Amino acid sequence: MRLGAFVGLAVLTISACALPGSRPYQFSEEYQNGERYQGLRLRGSLLLSLQTANGQAVDELSGLAWDAQQAVLYACSDEGWLFQLRPQFDEAHTLSGVELLAAYPLQDAQGRPLSGAAADSEGMALQHTADGLELWLSFERQPRIVRYRPDGRWLGTRPLPAALTKASHYHSKNKMLEALAWHPVQGLITVPEWPLPADPADKITLYALNGARWTVPRSSDPNSAVVGLESLADGSLLMLERAYSSPWSPLRISLRRVTLNDSCQDRPVDCPVSQVAVFDSAQDWRVDNFEGLAHHQGRFLFMVSDNNGSPWQNTLLNYFELQEEEYRF
């Protein structure tokens, strides 16, 4: 899972037609593209096989963010790479392909590519500012939230809430800041993969960097973990959760929607939460290690899997349309 030696800091720009990119993936034996499943409509699934010009695979993807102005889907990897992708759609608005536009190594404050424990980027959010597009990334192993240019250049860090500052506050080095979202009112919101040992084990705590916090009930699935977070147009949050126990147990991927309001902010009252969809490998869903989530436009969203750099797993990019009747777009 370690990258080979890195040579230079030049951007790796790729001609999309020169490299194989993706192929359709059958996510379910029962449900086809265009069909509704629970609170979603399936809008396409792709198996990615993208590579950079120097052979670096586009894999171990954990975070996604969509830039509507440039029509670019950003993805970050556990190995400290930042990828720019352009999704393609057919006339039925089904995800049909992906172009790899560019790849950059994430840098530290001295301009050096991240490596080792420092490179484990997991969550991502973006913000348009007066200075241009900026990306925010959250990290495991060395918990922090860092601001970057779209070409991987380091811009600065944001102070974390006190509960999240030290690695010793988490269950393990692999259970840290897995998810990150930009909220239109609260700003950056993050969440540890597992509840902190100092917090109730049956509660998920969402932390805004402005100091606010909220709780929701944790899923009852064994080893339930929050691996993705995204802000929706109405100010609610979509949580991506994974429940994995062993290779011999079903893998469950869940999407739940959290409504933030004054009655549950900074209070011992859970915020309203509703189930959007559950994908269970025991029910013929061909799920993988989904970890990244990004709102596209209107009702639509992307979800990506982290293949852990393993030949036995897949990098899948899925596209869904939210179908919740009460959801306001």
N, C-alpha and C positions, 0 to 999 in steps of 0.2 A: 504493500500500500504506500510505500515511500516513492516520491518522485526521484527521477534521476537528476544528475547535475544540471543546473540551470546556467545557460550561457547568454549573457547580455540581458538588457531590459527592454529591448525593442518590442513593439507590438507585433503579434503574429496575426496578420490579416489574411483571410482565407477567401478564395473564390468559391461561392456556394456550389457552382456547377461542377467543380473539379473534384469534389469529395463525396462519397456516399454519405447520406445524412440520416435517414430513418426509414422505417417501414411500418405499415399498420400492425397493430397488436390487438389480439382478441382478448379484451379485458374480462369478458364474461361469456360463458357458453349459452346462457339463456337470454341476456339482454343485448340488443344490438344498438349501434349508433342511431340517435334520433328517438330512442325509446326512453320513457321515464322510469326511474327507479327511486323510490322514496321521495326525498325532496330535491332530486336532481334529474336532469335529462342528460344522457350520455352524448357527447359531441366529439368523440374521437380519442383514440389512444395510439401513441407511437412508441416503438422501440428505437431508441437513439443509438447510433453508431458513429458519432461525429469524432473527428480527430483534428488537431491543429496541424500546421504545416510541418512541425518537427516531430509529429507522431504522438504528441501528448493527447491521451484520450479525454474526452469530455465525460467524466464520470465522477462518482462520489458527490453528486449534487445534493445540497441540503437546503439552500435558500433561493427564493425567487423574488423578483420585483419587476413590475411592468412600467415602462416609460411610454405613456400615451403620445407624447409629443414627437418622439422619434420612432415609434412603433418597434421598440426593442425590448426583448425579454432578457433581463439580467439573471444570471445564475452564479452562485458561489459554491465552492467545493471544500471538502474536508482537508484538502491538501493546499489550500491557500491560493486557488486560482479564481479569476473572475472572467466569466464568459458572456459574450453578447450574442443573442440568438434572435432570429426573426421567424416567427411562426407563419405558416401558410394555411389558407382555408379554401375549401371548395365552395361551389355555389349554394350548398345547403348549410353553410357556416359550420362545417365539420373540419376539425384539425386534420390537415392532409400532409404536412411536411414541415421541416425546420431548416433554416439556413444558419450556419455558423458564421458570424460576421467577424469576430475577433476574440482573442484570448489574452489575458494579462495576468502576471503574478501580482498578488497583493504585496504591498511594500510596507516596511516599517518606517519610523520617523526619519531614519537616515537614508532612505531610498533603497534598502536592501530587500530582496524577496523574503517573505516569511518562510520559516522552516520549522520542522519539529513541532513541539507542543504549541508554539505560537501561531501556527498556520490553520488551526481547526475552526474555520469559519462555518457558521451554522444558519443563523437567521439573517434576513436582509429586508431593508425598507429603503425607499428613495424619497427625495424631496427636491423640488425645484426652488432655487433661491435666486437672489439678484446676481450671484456669481456663477450661476449655471446649475446643472444637475449634480446632486451629491447623493452618495449611497451610504447608508448606515449598515454596519455588519456587527452581529453579536458572535461571541466566541465561547467555545468550551476549553477545558484544560487550563487556560489562563483567562478567567472570566473578565470580559471587558466589552465595551461598545465603541466602535471606531468609525470615523467619518472618512470616506474615500472619494476621489475623483473617479469617473467612469473608466479611466485607464489604470486603476489600481494604485494611484498615488495617495499616500497617507496625508490626511488633512488635520486630524486631531482626534481626541477622545472625549467622551462625556462621562462625568462622574456618575457612579452607580448608587442606588439606594444602599444604605449601610448594610442591610441584610445580605446583599449580593456581592460585596466587595472582595471577600476572601474565599479562596478555594476550599478552605476547611469548613465553610458554611454549607456546602453542598453534600449530597450523598456520595458522590464520587467525581472523578475528573471527567467522566463521560455523561454526567447528568447536570450540566450547567446551563448556559444561556442558549438554548436550542432554537428559540423563536423570537421574532421581533416584528413589530408593525408600527406604521406611522398613522396616528389617529388625528383627525382634523381638529379636535378640541384639546385633547390631552397630550399631543405630541408623541414621542416614542414610548411604546409599551413593550415590555419584555416579560418572559415567564421562564422559570427553570423547567427542565425536562421532567423532573420529579419534584414533589413538594420538598422544601428544605427540612432537614431533620428537626429543626426547632419549631416547625409549623405542624398543624394537624395533618396526618397522613391521608385523610379522606377529603382534603380541600386543595384546590388549585388557587394559588395567589398570583394575580396579575399586577405587575409593578410598572407604573409610569415613572419616567425619569424626573418628572416635576414633583414627585413625592406622593402622589395619589396611589391607592391600591384598592383592589377588589378581590373577592373570592367567589368561586363557584364550586359545586360538588365535583369531586373527582369521579371519573368513571369507575364502576365496580369491576371492570375487566382486570384480570391479574396483570400487574406490571404496567398499568396504563401510564403513558407518557405523552406530554404535550410536545409535539415536534414541529408544529407550524402555527403561525398566527397571521391573520390578515384583517385589515379594516375594510368595512363595506361602506357604500355610499350613504347609508342612513345613520352611520356612527356606531353600529354594532360591530362585533368582532366575530370572525370565523376561526375556530380552533381546529387544528388537525391533530388527532391523537392516534397513537399506535399502541397496541397491546400485544406484546410478544413474550412468550415464556420459554419456548424451546423449539428446535426444528420439528419436533413430533407433535406440537400443539398448534391449533389454528392461529393464524395471524389475523387480527382484526384492525381495520383502519376506519376511524370514525371522523365525521365532521359535525361539530356542534356550534351553534350560534349563541353568543353571549350579548345580552342587552345591558349596556352600562347606563346607570342612572344615579341620581343623587341619593336615593334611598339605600344604595348598597356601597357607595364610595366611602372608604375609610371607616366602615362600620362592620360589626360582626354579623352582617346579614348578607346572604348569598345573592348575587345578581341572577336575574332570570336567564335560564339557559334552555335551549330546545335542540332536539336531535334533528339533523338534516339528513344524514345517511350513514349507514354502516356497511362496510365491505368486509366480508368474512370469507377466508380461504376455505372454510368447511362448507360453504354454500356455493362453491364453484366460481368464486371471484379469483381471478389470477393476479392477486395483489403482490406487491413487493414492498420494500422498505420505504414507503412514502414519507417524506420529511419536509418538502417545500410547497408553499402555497402562495399564489398571487392573484389578485383581482385583475381581470382584464378590462372589461367594459360592461356597463349595464348589469345583466344577470350572470355574466360569464366569468369563469375562473380557471386557472391552470393549477395542476398538482404534479410534482415530480418526485421520483424515487431515487434514493441513494443506494447504489449497488455495492457499496463497501469495497470497491476495487476488486470484486470477486468475479471470476468467470461463471459462477453458478447463479449470479443474480443479474438483474436487468436495470438499465436506466430507462424508465418509462416516463413519458410526458402525457398526462391526461388533460382533457378539456371537458368542462361541465357547464351546464346552464342551471342556475338555481330556479326551483319551481315552487318555493314556499309562497302560498297564496297571500299570506299576510305581509310578505316582504315588500317594502316600498322602494322602488328604484327611481 
